Amino acid sequence: MNTITKPLEKGSESHYTAFWKSGYTIFGLHGIHKDGTCECGSPDCKAIGKHPRTRQWQYTEHFSEDQLTEMEADGFFQSGYGILIQNGLLVVDVDARNGGVESYARLIEQVPEIAGAGLIVETGSGNGSKHLFFKTSASGLKSKLPDYPGIDFKHSGFVVGVGSNHKSGKKYEILIGSPEDIGEAPQDLVNLLQHQSLLPIKKNKTCTLDELAKMLSYLDPDLGHDDWIGVGMALHYETNGSEDGFKLFDSWSSTATRFREDGTSIYPGQCELAKRWNSFRTDINHPITIKTLINLARQRGYQAPSHPGINLKGGTEQTSNLPNFCEALQDLPGGLGMIQQYIYNQMIYPDLALAAFSAFGYLSHLGQNRFKIKSMHGDLALSEYYLILARTTFGKESIRRGLENLVTTLSDSTKKWGKAINFKTKGANLQFAIPTSAQGLHKLLEANPAQTFLSDEFGEFLIQASKKGDSHKQAAIGYLMELYTKTFSQVCVPNAVTRNYAIINNPRITIIGTTTGERLLESLTLSQAESGTYNRFIPFVTSQERIDKKYQNLVFEPSEKMLEWIDWLLSQDDDQVINFTEEALDYYVKHDSTIIEPIKFEDPILAGRLSEQALKLSAQIAISDQRLEITRSDLALAYSIRLNLYNRAKIYFDNEKVLSGSDDTVAAYEQITDVIARKKTISISRLKDHSRKYAKLKIYEQRAVLDMLQRNGIVTSKLVKGGCILIYTG
């Protein structure tokens, strides 16, 4: 196919040569066909006339003279070229289509020196669109200012060079100057672009820059992404986000030798690193501080001097920030307590709180189709979704083995106990993997409408379900969410292509899932959150302290007393009714209205079902005492446990969400800034409709964007009926 792009004229050739001679890195761009499509061959190309010929253009090296001559002979710059924005180059990009001309006029009033740029280029789109070229040694600058819509302040990426063709048929033309004339950016402009996090913050420093540099000398920047981020955040907090702190972080990070699968270095370059640096925060309640860096260095031989106010025992800040487990989880009552002790006795990493949480899961398995809780939420079953967030080595096999052994004991109780357990009705089946499709899940329910899933690496299942293209797992997750609310109704497999599926009455599903916090965070998506996926789970954040491994005196058999209690439990009729005392109902109304509802309003993602889940826990506490009536004390104990678990999970996620200094997060921040500057007010629930970058972020990354907008004074938030709105403050 012929192109309409003519070879660059000799005068234009001198432009890219002039940039090359001035030390700037250039690379070729695809041309434009006569029909207006891109020479790259894609009919849907969104960067016509601005599309680099090479995929990894951002890693282009400065060409030698021989290389430049060879590329000219091959027509590499025939239709246009790009200039890599790096090493202090700053381009003010005025776009007339988005109000840039009017914004530029206002910007000139505030910073008149901008008009004196050494090189000004009229872009091919015309109508006042232009590029103004500057140099600056400042790092971590904003790329947009909400007061000046239609202007991008580019300090990374690339810009189309002078003489290049535009899809309009025009060329990029010089208005003033040359590459040699590019001078320093006005300081007033730099001040406008400086992130607030780089401004001085009054805080007493613990370590000198020399001490910080010494600690870094013990660390390899290839130590792993999470620890690398932790080092950056610790440096940022300790140095108040200063230039000196950034230079330390950049100097250390640039020594990385590890490469990604595509062959690129894990060091992103100074400009990209600056974006990440400026996403770190100094004003949060639970920051990652110098203690993180000291502990990492100590593990590698650094001898830490004593510093006032630093207690190096117990690990990093994230450990000490989590609330302690409530006392109730250390010693559950009745039958639950016996199950807790049974689990604890066989744990190679003994943890009473984890044993208690698992005991609730065991009782859900045993009783999910045997009891009906009559509540103000409607009828509830004991089935529940439990999710254990733990480090890789926490002994999850003890949780799995304990329930598997118990099921085996109950099925062969005469041999192991001396008498047969009275199974009045069929119990739930125990499965060790969740089916990867809704149809597979439904077939299990056809065989037995009560199912319990012991799922290792449940976060991996959620990650796969969150990916586009995996429609089977997405449907399975959707069906699990539907089943959670249909314990006393009918369901049938959604979107079935045949009629060979029976209707299921009163389905009961219990999940006891395990995963690491990192994998769960990776799986979080807005669409899943809005559908209530995460508030259907009771999350349990395990102890962050190291637990000594137990090598002997493990006991794997349940006690006779525990088996007697289980015998009573399994002898109950299906859907045996459990009621509340009047005192318990009064307590519920007061507690739910004054404590739970405000929490749920602020945090529907994690707190949407706190009361419903507490009611189920209270029923288990009553059953533990062989009672079918829930008292006030049962409910109070259940609420204390559920709120304790919620608070630990909430703080855990709040700590983790500040690790969101990714390019996508920065891009979303910039898009939302533009949107709110135009609209002045917007509902948070509508942000995803106006920013594709924001819509694609994980939940904790979206929260980080909103926090950053408020911290930088761009918006304030206000609670209104039906949700929360953002108000532009500039």
N, C-alpha and C positions, 0 to 999 in steps of 0.2 A: 504494500500500500504506500502511495506517495505521501510525502509530508509537505505541509505548507511552510515549515520552518526553513528559512534560508540559512546558509552558513553565515556565521558571524563575520561582519565586515572587519577590515583591517583595524579600524579604529576601535572596534569592540574587542578584538583580540588583544589590543594593548591594555584594555581594562583588566581582563583576567590575568594577564602577564604582570600588570602593575600590582595587583593584589598578591600574586605569587612572590614578586620581588620584595614586597613589603613584609614578607614573612607569614602571610595568611595562607591557610590550607584550602585548596579548591578541589572540586570534583565535578564530574559531568552530570547533566540532567537529561532525561528522556525528552524527545521532541514531541510535536503535536501533529497528528494526521490531518488531512484536509477536512475530514468529517468532524473534527474537533475532539477526537478521542486520543488517548495517550499512546505514545509509541511503545509503551510497556506491554501492550497486548490485552490488557484487562478492560473490558467495556465499562466496568463500574469504578474505574480509577477515580479517586477523590482528590488527586493532587496533580491534575493536568498542567504541564509546564513547570511543575515544581517537584517532579518525581526523580529522585536520585537513581542513577544507573546501577549503582552498587548497593547491595542489601545492607552492608555494614558501613555505610558512609561515615558514621560518627567516629569510626576508628581509622579514617584515612590519615596517612602520614603525609608530611610535606614532601612534594615531589622533588626529585633532583632535576637538573636541567635536561639531562638525557631522557628521563622519564616524561617530562613535559613535552619535549619535542616529539617523542614517539606517540604520545596520546593525541597531540595535535594532528599528526599524520593519519592516525586512525579515526579522526573525526569525533573524538571523545567529547569535545566542547562545541560541537557543530551547532547545536540548537540552544545551548545555555549551560550555565554552571552555577554551582552553589558555593557559598563561602562558609566554612565551618566557624561557628561562633564559640571561641574558646580563648584562653590566655588573656582574659581581661577585655575582650571585645564586647561592647554594649551597643545594641541597635534599637533605636526608638522607631517602632513600626506603626505608622499612622494609617488606619484603614477607613477610607471615606464611607464605605458601605455601612459601617456600624457606628456612625457618629464621631469618627476619629478627628475629622477636620474641626468640628466645633470644640472638641476636647483639647485639641492641639492649641487652638487660639487661647483657651483658658490657661493651659499649661505654660504658654509663652508669657502670659501676664505674671504668673507666679515665679517662673524661672526664665527670664529673658535671655540668659546666656545660651539656652538650647538652640536658638536661631543662628548662633554662630558656629554650628557644627562644621568641622573641617571637610566633611563629605556628606552631601545630601543627594539622594537619588529619588527620582520620580518613578514609581512602580508602573507596571503595565496596565493596571486597572484604571489609572488616571484619576481625575476629579479631585485632586488634592492629596491622594494617597502617596506616601513617601517613606523613605528610610533615612534616618539620621544616624551617623556612625560616630561612636565615641570609644575611648579607652577608660578603664577604671581598674584600680587594684583592689577595690572592695569586693568582698565575697558574700554569697547568700542574699542576693537582692530579690525583691519582689518582681514578678513579671507582669503584674497588673496593679492598677490603682483604681479603686471603685469610683473616685471622683472624675476619672478620665476614661469613660467607656470608649472602645474603638481604638485604643492604643495598647500595644504590647511592648514591653521593655525586655527585649531578648538578650539573655546572657548565656544561653545554651542553644543547642540545635543548629540550624543553619538559616541563611537568608539567600534569596536568589540574587545573583550578581548582575552588575551593570552590563547592558547589551544583550541580555537573555530575552528570549521570546516569551510573551504572555499569551494566554489562550484567547484574549481579546483581539489578537493580531498586532498589538503594539509591543514595544520593547521597553525594558528598564533603561532610563536615560539619566545621565548625570545632570543635576541642576547646579551644584556648587562643588568645587574642590576635586580631590583625588585621594586614593588610598594613603599616599604619603602625608596628606594633610590631616589625617584623623588625629584628634587631640583628646585631652583628658575631659571626662564628663564633668559638668558643673557640680560643685559640692552640694549645692541646694537640691539638685536632682538626686544625687546619691543618698542624701538624707531622707528624701521622700520615699526612696525605694528600700531603705534599710528596714529589715524586719525588727519588730519590737523586741524579739528575743535576744537581739544583739545589743540592745541598749543596756546601760549599766543598771544593775539591780543590787540594792544594798543587801549583802549577805557576808557574814564572816567566813573567810576561806579557812579550810582545814590544812591543805597542803600547798606548797609552793609549786610553781611551774617546773622547777628542776626535779622535785619529788615525783610529780606526775610523769615526767619524761622517764625517770628511772623505773617507775612501775611498768611503763609501756615497753621498756627495753626487755622485760621478762616475758612479754606476750607476743605471740605470732598472730598477725591479723588474719591468718587462715584458720583461727581457732574455732570457727563455726559462726553462722549468721547471728544466732540469738545472743551469743556472748559478745560478738563484735558490736552489735547494736547496744548491748548493755554497757560496754566500754564507752561508746560515744555519748550515751545518755549520762553516764557518771561524770565524764569530762565536762559535758555541757552544764550540768547542775553545779559542779564544783567551781567552774570558772565563770558562772553567770552567763553562759552563752557568748563569751567574749571572742574577739578576733584571735587572741593568743590561744584560747582553748581550741578553736577551730583549726588553727595551724598545727597544733599538736596532733589532733585527730587525723587531719589530712596527711601529715608527714608520716605518721605511723601506718595509716591505712594504705598508703601508696606503695609500701614495701611488700604487699601481698604478692604471692607467687602462684597461687592456685588459679585455675582457669575453669570456666563453665564448659558445658558440653559443646557449645557452639564455638569454642576456642577463644572467647573473649575473657579478659581479666575480671576477677570479681571486684577489683577496685573500679568504681564507676567514673572516676575523674573528679576534678575539683568542683566543677559547677554542680554536677549531680549530687556530690557529697554535701555541698552547701545546702541544697534543698532539704536533704535528710536532716542535717544539723539544725536547720531552722524549724523543723517540725517537732523537735524535742522541746520539752517544757520545763520551766523552773518554778512554776507557781501551782503545781498540783499538790494534793494532800499526801500522796504516797509516791514520792519521786524515787528514782533509782539514783543513789548518791555514791559518794566516794568509796563507801564500804564495799560495793560490788567490785570496783576496780582493785581495791586492796586485797580482797579475798581471792580474786582470780590470779593476781600476781603472786600471792603467798603460796598458792598451790603449785607454783612453778619455781619456787626457791627464793622469792623476794622476802627479805627480813623487814617487816613493817615496824617503823618506830611508833612509839605510843603517841596518840593524838587525843586531845581532850574531846570528850563527847562521842568517841567511837568505840563501840563494843563489838569486837570482831567475833565473838562467840555466837554460834547459831546461824551463820550464813548471811544471806543478803537481805535487803530491805523487804522483799516480797514475802519472806518467811515471817518476819515479826509483824507485818501489817495485818495479817489475817487474824481475825478474832479467835480466841481459844474455843475449842469445842465446849458446848454447854455440859454441865454436870450430868444431865439426864442420859447423854450418850455414853457415859462411862459405866453406867449400871442400870440397864433397862429392867423394868419390873416383870414378874411372873414368867409366862411362857416365852416372851420375847427375850428376857434375860437369860433363860436357859439356852435358847438358840444362839444368842450372842456369845455365851461361854463356850458352846460347842464349836462355833467357828473360830473363836480366839485360840482354843486349845490346839488347833491344827495349823495355825498361821506361822509360816517361817519368818515373817516380819510382823510380829504381834502388834496389833493396833486395836484397842478397845472400841474407839469411835467407828472405825471402818467395820468392825465386827457387828456393831449395833446397827449401822446402816444396812449391812447385808442381811441382818436378821429380819428387818422389815420386808426386804425382798423375798426371803424364804417364806415368810408368813403369807405374803401376797400369792406366791405360788400355791401354797397349801390350801388357802381359803378363798381364792378369787371367785369360785363358782358356788360357794357355800353360804355366803352372807349378802344381805341387802341392807344398806344403811339408809334409813329414812331421814332425809335432811332437807333444809331449805333450798339446797341446790338441786333437789330432786333425788331420785334413787341413785345410790352410788354402790359400786362393788369394791372389793379390796384390790383389784388389779391396778397396777401402777407401773410407771416407767421410771426406773432408777438409772442414774448415770454416774459412774465413778470416774473422776478426773484425777489421774495419778501419774507419777513418774513411771518410766519404763519398768524399773525393778521395784515393785511394791508387793509382789507375791500374789498376783491375781489368780494364780492356779489354786491357791488355798480357798478362795471364794467359790470357784467352779467345782473343785473337788468336794468341798463340804456339802453342797447341795446334791451333787451326783451321788455321793455316799449315802446321804440321808434318804434319797429316793430309793436306792437299792435296799437299804435297811427296811424301809416301810413295805416294800414289795415282797420281802422275804423275812418278815418280822418273826414268824414262828421259829425259824432257824436261829435268828440272831437275838431274839428277845425272849423267846419261850412261849409267846402267845401271838395270835393273829390280830393285826390292826383292823378295826371295824371300819372298812371303807363303805359307808352307806351309799355313796354315789361315786361315780367316776371322777377322778381328779384331773388336773391339768397335765398335759403332756410336756415333757422337758425337751427343748431343742437347743442345739449348740451353734446355730447360725440362722440369721434372718433370711428368708427367701428373697431373691433378687428381683422378684416381680410381684405385682398385686395378685396375679392369677395363682402363682405358687403359694402365696400366703393364704389365699382363699381355700385352696385344696386342703391345706393343713386344718383349717377351721371346719371344713366339711367332715373330716375324720374325727375331730374333737373340737368343739367351740371354745375350749379353754386351753391356751397355749402359753408356755413360758419360754422366753429366749434368753439364754446365757450367751451374750455376744462379746467376744474379745474384739478389740480394735473397732469399736462401734463408730468412732470418729471417721475411720476410713470409709465406712459404709455411707456416712453422711456426706463426706467429700465427693464420693462418686455420684451420689444423688444430686449434688449441687451443680455438677458439671452439665453443660449443655450437650445434648446428644444422647445422654444415658436415660432415655425415657422410661425404661423398665424400673430402674431403681427409684427414679422420681415418682413413678406411680406407686411403688411399694411404700415409700415414705408417706405419700398422700393417703394411702389406704390405712396405714398405721395410725395416722392422725385422726382419721375418721373413726376408726375402731375405738379409740380412746373415749369417745363421747357416746358410743352406741352400745354400752354394756347391758342396757335393758330395752333394746329395740332390735330391728332387723337390718341386715346389710346384705348386699350382693356385690360381687366383684365389679368395679367400674370399668366401662369401656370394653366389655367382653365382646369378642368377635363371634362367639358361639353362645348357645343357650345351655351348654352342658355344665352349668354352675348352679348349685342349690342355694336357696336363701338361707342365711345363717341367723338363728335366733339367739339373742343374748350372748354375743361374742365377748370373751374375756382374754385380754392380752396383758402379760407382765413381761417387762424387759429389764434385765439386769445387765447393763452395758458397761464396758470399761474402755477408756481411751486416755491419751495424754491430753493435757490442756492445749498444747500447741496444735494437735490435730483437730480438736474441736473448734478452736479459733479459726483455723484454716477453712473449716466447712461452713462457718456462719454466713448466711445470705439473708438479704432483706426480705425476699419473697417468702422464705421459710419462716422468718420471724413474724411477718405479718399474718401468716396463716396459723400462728400459735404453736409452731413446732417445738420451740425451746421452753415455753412455759408449761408444756405437758410433761417435761422431765423434772425430776427432783435431782439436782446436781449435788454431788458430794466431792468437795475438794479435799484430797487426802493431806495428811501432815506433810509439811515441806521439810521437816527435820529428818535426818538420817536415823533409821531404826535398826538396832542391832539384830543381826540374823540369829535365829534360834536353830540349833543343830540337834537337840535331843529333847526328850520328854514331851514329844508331840502326842496328842491323844485324838484318835479319829472316830471313836465310837460315841454315839449320843448316850446321855445318862438315862437310866430307867425312868426317872421322874419326868424327863422331857418327853419320852415316848408315851407315858401315861397321859400327859397333857395333850399330845398330838392325837392320841386315840380318842379323847373327848372331842377335839376339834373336828376330826374327820367323821365322827358319828352324827354330825349335824345334818339336817335336811338341806337340800338345795335352796339357796336364797332365804336362809333363816334371817328374820327381820331383826335389825339392831336399831333401837330408838335412843333419843336423847332425853335426859331428865329436863324438867322445866328450868332448873338452875343452869344447866349446861346451855340450853337455848338462849337464855338471857345473857350469859357470858359471851356466847358466839356473836350475838347482835352487837353488843357493846365493843367487843374486840375487833370485829370485822369493820365496823363503821369508823372507829376512831384510829385504828392502827393499820389495818390491812388495806383498806380502800385508798388512803393517801399514797401508800407505797405502790400500789398497783397503777394508780394514775400516773405517777412519775416514771415507772419502769414496767410497762406492760410486757416487755419481751421476756423478762425473767420472773416477774411477780404476778403474772396474770391469773394464776390458779393457786395462790398460796392458801387461801381458806379451804378450797375444795380438797387440796392435798392434806391439809392439817386435819380435816374431818376424817379422812381415811385412816390417818395415823392414829387418831384418837380411838377409832373403832378397833384397831389392832391392839391398842393398850387395854381396852376393856376385855377383849377376847383373851388376852394374856392372863387375866384374872378369872377366866371362865364366866364372864358376865355378858349379857346381851343388851346392856343399857349403858350409854356413855354418860359419865358424870362430868361435873365442872372441872374436877382435878384432872380427869383424863384429857379433856380438851385443852386445859392450860398447859399440861405437859407436852401435848402434841404441837401446840403453837410455839412453845419455846424451842423445840427441836427444829421445826420447819423454818422459823425465822433465823435461827442460828446458821442453818445450812444456807439459807438465802444470803445472809450477810457475808458469809465467807465467799460464796460464789460471786457476789456483786463486787466485792473488793478485788477478788482475783481478776475478774474481767476488766475492771477499771485500771488495775496495774498493767495488764497486758495490752490494753488498747493504745497506750502511748507508743507502742512499737510500730507506729503506722506511718513512718516517714517515707513512704514509697512514692515513686513518680506519679502513680495513679492518684494517690491521696493529694499531692500537690496540684495536679491538674484539676481534680474535682474541686479543691478549695478555690482555684482561680475561676472555674466556671460558675460556681455558686456565688462568688463575689460579684461577678458580672450580672447574674440574674437578679440578685437582691438589690443591686444598685439601680436597676431599671424598674423593678416592680415595687420597691420600697417596703412592702410587706408580703410574706408568703408563708403558707402552712408548711411545717416540716414534712408532713406526709406527701406534699406535692413536689418536693425537691427532686425526687427521682425522675419526674416527668420533664424536668427542665435541664437535667445534667446527666448525660449518659455515663460519664466517668463516675459520678456519685452513685448512680444506680447499680454499677458493677462492683462497688466496694463491699467488703465484709462489714458486718454490723459495727464492730469495734472501730473500724477505720472511719465509718460515717460519723460515729460519735466524736472521734478525734477531729474531723473536719469542723463539726459544729462547735467544739470547744475552742478550736483555733480562731474561728470567726469571731467568737465573743471575746476571746483574750486579746485579739488585735483591734478590738473596738469597731469592727465592721457591723455587728448586729447586737441587739439585745433580744432576749426571748420573753414571751408572755404567754401564760396559760389562759386559754379561753375555752368556752364550752365546745367540746368536740375535739380538743387537741391543743397543740402548742404552735404559736406562730413566731416567726422571726421578723424583727423590725429593723430596717436599715438605719444606721446611725452615722455611717461614713467614718 
